[in-house]
Amino acid sequence: MNRPDIFDRLPTDLVGMGVYGEPIHVDGATVIPVARIRGGGSATPIGVFVIRGGDVSWTSAVDANRIALFGVITGLLSAVIASLAVLRRPPWPDIVLRDSIRRHRPRPARDA
């Protein structure tokens, strides 16, 4: 597979798909950045195609901020659910106050 074949396979309609950047040549490899355009014109990196010799590989970009936000939201949600469960039914046993002194009824006398 040569480079012109690879570029012919890229879709021409980029609406809703990635936008391909200018190829960058580094140490005998060609790197093609790919981004997704959102409504306001902001671009979010998706990853890169790396062409080295006759091999093509895809390396995706990882958004660490999104992963961290998901972790924080999951932790907060679990804390809220645990707090609501404790407020609804405390984990400690039910405390029941009872009279320790029973009403004393005299026993009937036994005939001896």
GIDA-V158532 format. One record per residue. PSI is psi in whole degrees, -180 to 180 (NA if undefined). Layout:
psi:PSI
psi:PSI
This chain:
psi:121
psi:171
psi:-41
psi:-35
psi:-38
psi:-45
psi:-27
psi:-27
psi:-18
psi:137
psi:145
psi:-26
psi:107
psi:6
psi:124
psi:1
psi:-165
psi:157
psi:128
psi:133
psi:-179
psi:135
psi:138
psi:129
psi:118
psi:122
psi:46
psi:7
psi:151
psi:128
psi:127
psi:109
psi:146
psi:133
psi:160
psi:130
psi:131
psi:177
psi:-41
psi:2
psi:2
psi:139
psi:135
psi:124
psi:136
psi:-42
psi:-164
psi:147
psi:133
psi:121
psi:114
psi:114
psi:-121
psi:4
psi:140
psi:131
psi:155
psi:129
psi:117
psi:150
psi:137
psi:128
psi:99
psi:-31
psi:-40
psi:-40
psi:-43
psi:-41
psi:-41
psi:-41
psi:-43
psi:-44
psi:-40
psi:-43
psi:-44
psi:-42
psi:-42
psi:-36
psi:-40
psi:-44
psi:-42
psi:-40
psi:-42
psi:-37
psi:-40
psi:-39
psi:-35
psi:-43
psi:102
psi:150
psi:-18
psi:158
psi:158
psi:134
psi:120
psi:122
psi:127
psi:154
psi:126
psi:-17
psi:118
psi:153
psi:128
psi:119
psi:127
psi:138
psi:145
psi:144
psi:141
psi:139
psi:126
psi:NA
